[in-house]
Amino acid sequence: MEHVIDLDAVGQVFAASDGGSVTALQDVQLHLRRNEFVSLIGPSGCGKSTILRLIAGLLRPTSGLIRIFDTPVTEPRDEIGMVFQKPTLLPWLTVLDNITFPMKHKYGRVTVQEHARARELLRMVGLTDFGHKRPGELSGGMQQRVAIARSLLHDPDILLMDEPFSALDALTRDEMSFELLRIWSERPKTVVFVTHSIQEALLLSDRIVVMSARPGKVDDVIDVPLPRPRDMATLADPLFTEMANAIRVQVFSRAPA
Ligand SMILES: Nc1ncnc2c1ncn2[C@@H]1O[C@H](COP(=O)(O)OP(=O)(O)OP(=O)(O)O)[C@@H](O)[C@H]1O
């Protein structure tokens, strides 16, 4: 099976404000395949966001090697899209201009094709009629949809998502999960999804990476054999409940006292 992202013996040490150092990650091995959906879960501070920043090329590891399509990561790359916890939209731009903003910022212009694609993405995230609104006129869930559309404009092979739904209410969160699954099936890509929610990880993922508390290490990689397409019925599947309980026990047993 072809690997898209490889982390080999990756370690990350940060300088701490007290003059000491923080070992955020130690000897992390991860091999992610083309078009698979992988979630990272683990206790707060175990280095999940650090892994995303390393894959994105926003940070260089202090030890080990990260490769994307077999090429060492040395800087941010075009194959990657990123979605953060907050949508970080520019309030003075329209929704459509927010989606095309990264292209405009990088290349100084937006092509006719990119404009057309931005409109297509708006349709895909269910916001066809909102292209000319400002972000302030949209709900939190709608704003996060715009951020997802923005991350997909250059059709990245890899989508990195850092707790993208954590600021949303429970109902919107479920709705967004199903929406993301639909987008992912329409435009398959390798997704690395950070979450604190075991349910969310189970509903979305092909595999779940369970990390241990700092220094963050990969504690386990769990296959999720729940059938696709997944929907509301998945949440009631006895295997779903059984796996959620087992993972909860595993995560709590690894959390710091
Ligand atoms: N730039 C930095 N400088 C110093 N320490 C940092 C830096 N970035 C992260 N850390 C530390 O590295 C560790 C891992 O942080 P990270 O944000 O990756 O964890 P996380 O698992 O995503 O946490 P959470 O679940 O709370 O979001 C934490 O102890 C954090 O304080």
The ligand as an ORCA input file, in Angstrom:
! r2SCAN-3c Opt
* xyz 0 1
  N       6.032     26.608     20.440
  C       6.070     25.934     21.589
  N       6.954     26.259     22.555
  C       7.024     25.567     23.705
  N       6.232     24.505     24.007
  C       5.343     24.145     23.082
  C       5.206     24.819     21.831
  N       4.228     24.218     21.117
  C       3.768     23.202     21.890
  N       4.435     23.162     23.055
  C       4.244     22.158     24.127
  O       4.314     20.880     23.525
  C       3.352     19.999     24.089
  C       2.455     19.455     23.006
  O       1.626     20.505     22.534
  P       0.448     20.248     21.472
  O      -0.253     21.560     21.296
  O       1.012     19.605     20.280
  O      -0.461     19.221     22.257
  P      -1.947     18.706     21.930
  O      -1.942     17.256     22.133
  O      -2.366     19.228     20.594
  O      -2.760     19.434     23.085
  P      -4.338     19.788     23.189
  O      -5.069     18.488     23.086
  O      -4.459     20.392     24.554
  O      -4.642     20.754     22.081
  C       2.623     20.809     25.165
  O       3.211     20.548     26.408
  C       2.867     22.241     24.749
  O       2.873     23.093     25.877
*
